[in-house]
């Protein structure tokens, strides 16, 4: 009996949402048990809608590749902060200290 691979497909996918953007992850297992992940993400509405892709590069584990690519997606999307909890100073408001 042959050993069972935890990840039977070398090209499986996962769809998630990050800060309201659709993110499609495609996992690839290459030779030598190396993993890479490609992320394609879509943001915006109407004529402002855009799509970008990033990849993890070769990694030792599937989880490592996923974490790297999610970090790159997060970096591309920026550091979104809820405007209600932001510590940004607005010169038109007076905020007692």
Order of alpha helices (4+ residues) and beta strands (2+ residues): beta-beta-beta-beta-alpha
